[in-house]
Amino acid sequence: MKSVSMALALALICAPAFADARKGARLAQEKCGACHATGLKGTSPDLKAPTFRRIANQWPPEQLQEALAEGIVTGHNAMPEFTFSPRQIDDLLDHLTRLRKSR
């Protein structure tokens, strides 16, 4: 019995963390919401900035993983460079995946 509980404890400790779309949505709003519409509805405050719905449907979210890890850089000065932790990237990708599914 002791080995079973030890194995269960070890499995819980080693289990991968799951992405949280709600945290991704909050992070998107916090970091990107000044220019981009980050949710299911609405237009971007900066009309030149694509909505996250458009981004999610234009590119599969997993293709954005590297850009989020290395820092998103654009060709204009208005958008700052962002880098995210691996956990934040997972959360953002989960949020984008949910936006993609809601088409």
LINKADA-V882035 format. One record per residue. N is the residue number from 1. PSI is psi in whole degrees, 0 to 359 (* if undefined). NEAR is the number of other ideal C-beta (glycine too) atoms within 12 Angstrom. Layout:
BEGIN
N	PSI	NEAR
N	PSI	NEAR
END
This chain:
BEGIN
1	321	7
2	321	8
3	329	9
4	314	10
5	326	11
6	318	12
7	319	13
8	316	14
9	317	13
10	319	12
11	319	12
12	322	12
13	321	11
14	354	10
15	140	10
16	146	11
17	143	17
18	144	13
19	152	26
20	105	21
21	328	29
22	319	17
23	321	24
24	320	35
25	318	30
26	318	20
27	317	30
28	315	40
29	317	22
30	312	19
31	332	26
32	346	33
33	342	21
34	334	17
35	326	25
36	144	33
37	123	27
38	356	35
39	198	26
40	340	20
41	168	12
42	165	18
43	158	18
44	138	24
45	322	17
46	110	18
47	343	12
48	344	15
49	125	23
50	150	23
51	157	28
52	331	40
53	316	28
54	315	20
55	315	30
56	327	35
57	342	19
58	324	17
59	137	21
60	131	15
61	323	32
62	337	20
63	344	16
64	353	30
65	314	24
66	317	17
67	321	23
68	325	34
69	322	20
70	343	14
71	120	15
72	125	23
73	133	14
74	172	19
75	9	8
76	158	12
77	343	8
78	332	14
79	121	21
80	161	15
81	134	16
82	142	25
83	146	18
84	154	29
85	161	15
86	320	17
87	317	20
88	321	26
89	314	32
90	317	28
91	315	31
92	318	43
93	323	37
94	319	31
95	313	39
96	323	41
97	319	30
98	322	27
99	320	34
100	318	25
101	340	16
102	9	17
103	*	12
END
